Amino acid sequence: MRILLTGGSGMVGQNLQEHPSAAEYEVLAPSSRTLDLNNQQAVVDYIEAKRPDIVIHAAGQVGGIQANMADPVGFLVNNSLMGLHVINAAYQAGIKYCVNLASSCMYPRSAPNPLTEDQILAGELEPTNEGYALAKITATRLCQYIGRVNEELRYITLIPCNLYGRHDKFDPAHSHMIPAVIRKIHEAAKAEASTVEIWGDGEARREFMYVEDLADCVFEVIRMIRGGQEVPDLMNAGLGKDYSINEYYRAIAEVVGFKGSFSHDLTKPVGMRQKLIDSRRLNALGWHASTSLKDGIEKTYQFFLEEYPND
């Protein structure tokens, strides 16, 4: 069977292509030069020409708090257009299977943790990434509407927790927390710095999953829906466990070998105080993440050393 994978050059996309299950399919992963997802007609023409059996929508403009705050227009417009164009073109072409990757940013900022799927649109979003969240909500709702009007089409949305791992970005201006901290602590260790700064008090809690686990989850869900198994159209995909920012810094410092101390800049934004998702819907189907935090950080740091040997 043929898979159309959007976002094939991103962290999730590359890990999907490297997953052992990818060998069972013909995977089409066009670059942005080959297929502009912001161009509706181009997406329609591509899907009509290639006729994939399955669409995995993993493309997106992504980044951490700094990137979201710097370009809210881009995060809203580009992610909205990509989601609408890809999912609607698949629907119009009669593609039976679609796995849409959303984001836990869709949850209300004040929602009680752990976050459950029925809380989406039940409250105000976190302002620091509101544009990205709105775009992901739009794509998610489109998948759900499609399932309602045509029950033969299996359009499933997965809501991953925060991700990190191989093929991550390590630029502090554009990356998520763990890769940014890996680089920051690596540079501090090389410079023999005595202190590393943490934004806020470090007590905010986050759930980070190693990205290979998400790739495993996506292929497992595809196996389920192809086999006719009943699968909810919206599911969280995470560890079911979170850690404080301070704990992540300490875990990374241990792997990197940084022996210094940490300071806190209480003037910097920290986002939501906690974001832990409830993955019981997915776990009930038999899937669980398998990579520990220590193993995931070690693999990610090794990737950083291999890809950025002079940094």
N, C-alpha and C positions, 0 to 999 in steps of 0.2 A: 504494500500500500504506500501511497505517496503522502508525505506531510509537507505542508507549507509552514515554515517557521519564520515568523517575523522577529526582528531583533537578534538575528543569528550571530552578529559580531559582538553583542553585549555579554556581560558575565553569565547571565542565565542561559542565553542562547548558545554560547560556546560550551557550557557544561552539558546542555541537552544533547548537542552533537557528539560530545565525547562519551556520553553514557553508553554502556554496552547494548542497551535495547535499541539505540538508534540504528544499529546495523540491520535490524529486522525491517527497516523501512527505507524508501528513497526519500531523503530529506532535502527539500528545496529551501535554501536560506539566502535569498537575494539580498545583496547589499543595498544601501540607500541610493547608490549610483545606478543600480540596475532597476530598482523599484522604489519610487518616491511614495511613501505611504500617505503623505499629505495631499497627493493628487488622486482624487476619487476615481477618475476614469482610468488612470494607469493601474490602480488596484483591481478594478473590475475587469479590465482587459487581461491582466496577468492571471487572475484566477480562472477566467473563462478559457484561456489558452492552456494552462497547466493542469486544470481539473484535479486539484488535490483531493484526497479522501478525507484528510484531517487538517485542520488549521490549529496551530498553536500561536496565540498572539502574545509575544513576550517583548515586543518593541516598546520603547518609550524614552522620553527625555527624563533622565533620572539624576538625582543628586541629594546631598544632605541639606541641612537647615540653611547653610549659607547660600547654596545654589538656588534653593526654592525662594528665598527672600530676595535674591538679586534679580530673578527673572520670573515673576509670577505669571506674566502674560504668556511667555513661552511654555511654561509648564501646563497651563490651562489649555491653550489653543492647540499646541502640537499633540499633546496626549489625547485630547478630545477627538481631533480629526483622525488620528491614526486608529483609535479604537473603533470609531463609527465606520470609517471606510473599510477596514479589514473585516469586521464582523458582519456588517450589512452586505458587503460583496459576497461573503461566504454564504449568507442566507439566501440572497437573490440567485446564487448559482446552485442552490440545493445541496450544498456540502453538509453531510450528515453529522460530522463530529467537529466540535470546536472546544478547545481548552483555552480560556481567557485568564491571563494572570493579572490579578488586581493588586491591591495594597492595603495593609492595615491602617494606612493614613485615612481610609474611608470612615473610620469609626469616630463618633463624637468625642470631643476632647474631654468631656466630663463623664463619659460612660463608665460604669463600674467594671472592674477587671475581675476575672478574665472576660475578654470581649467575645460576645456571641453574635452569630450572623444576623440575628433578628434586631440587633441594635443599630444597623446601618440606617441612616437618615432619621434617627431618633433624637438628634440633638446637634448643637453647634459644632463645627469642625475646628480643628487646631489651626489658628491663623497662619502659622509659619509654613504650612504646606497645603493650604486650602485649595489652590488652583489644581494641583496634582490630584488631590483627593476627589474633587468634583469631576475631573476627567475620568477617573477610574470608576466612580459611581455610575457615570453615564454608560460606559461600556458594559458594566455589570448588569445594569437594568436592561440594556438592549438584549443581552444574552437571555435573561429571564423572560422578557417579552416574547422572544422568538420561540422559546420552549412552550409558552402558553398557547401561541397561535398554531404551532405545528409540533405535536408531541413526538413525532418520529425523528425530529432533529434533536441531537443531544449536545447542547451548548452549556458547558460546565465552567464556572468561574472558581478559581482557587485564590484564596487570599493569603499569601505568604506573610510570615512575620518578617522582620528585618533579615537581610541576607548578607553573607560575606563569603569569600573563598577565592579559588583560582579564577584568574581573568578579571579580578576586581580592579577598580581604579584606586590609585594610591596618592592622587593629587588632593591635598587638603581642601582646596577650593571647590572640588566637584565630587568628592567621594563621600561614602557613608562613614559612620563612626569607626568601626573596627579597622578598615584599611587605613584611614587617616591616622588613627592612634598608633597602628603598627609603624607607619613611616615616622611619625613624630618621636616615638620612643626609640626607634632604631637610630635616628639622627642624634638624639640626645645621648644614647649610649656611645656612639662613635665620637661625639664631641666631649665625652666624659663630663657631661652636664650634671649638676647636683640636683636640679629640680625640673619637673615637667608640669606644665599648667593644665588644669582641667576646667572646662567651662562649667559654671554653676557650682553647686555644692557636691556634685557627684552622686547624690542620693536618688536621682531619677532612675527608674528601672526600665530595662529594655530586654526584649527577647530576640536573639540573633540565631539563625539557623545556617549551618554550612550549606552552601549552594548545591553541592552534589546531592544532598538529601532532597532538595526540591526537584531536581531533575528526575530522581528516582520516583518521586511522588507523581509527577506528570505522566510518566510512562505507565505507572501502575493504574492511574485513573483511566488512561486510554485503553488499557487492557480490559478494565472493568466495563466501560461503556461499549466497547466493541463486542464484548461477550454477552451483552444484554442485561448486565447486572443493574439493579436499581441504585442510582447514585444521586444524592442531592445536587441541585443545580448551583449551590453556593456552599463552599466549605473553606474553613480556615485550615492553613497548613503551617504548623509550627511545632515547637518542642513541648509546649505546656509548662515551661519553666523560664523565669527571667532572672536577670542579675542587675545589680546597680552599676552605674557608670564607673564608680570607684573600683568595683570588683573586676570589670573588664580591663581597666588600666593595670591593675595588679597582675591579672592573668597574662596580659600581653608582656608586661615588664619581666615576668618570670621566664617566658619563652625567649624573649629577645636578650635577656641578660642585663637589663638595666638595674643598677643598684641604688639609684638616687631616691629622692622623695617626691611628693606631689604637692602642688599648691592649687588653690581654687580662686577663679575669677568670678565673683558673684554678680558682676554686671552683665555677663553674657547670657543670651537666651538658651534655654534647655528644652523647650517644647513640652510635651505632655509629661506628667510626673511618672506615669506608668503606662506601658502598653504591652499587655500580655494577652494573647488570643487563646480562645478555647477551641481546641482541635478535636473535640470528642466526636463530631460527625464523621470526620475522616478516620480517626482511630477506630471507630466502630466497624469500619469496612476492612480493618486489618492492617492499615499502614501506620508506621511510626518512624520518626526520624531516628537515625542510628549513630550519628557522629557527636562525640562529646565536645565540649567547649575547648578543652586543652588540645585534643587531636585536631580540631578544626583550625585553631590558631596556629599550631605548628605547621600544618600543611599550607596555610595561607602565607605564613612568614617565609617558608621555603620557596614558594612561588615568587614572592617579592624579591628574595635574594637572587633567584635565577633570572628574573626578567629585568631587574634594576641593579645589576652588579656594581655599578659605579656610584650609586646613590648612598 
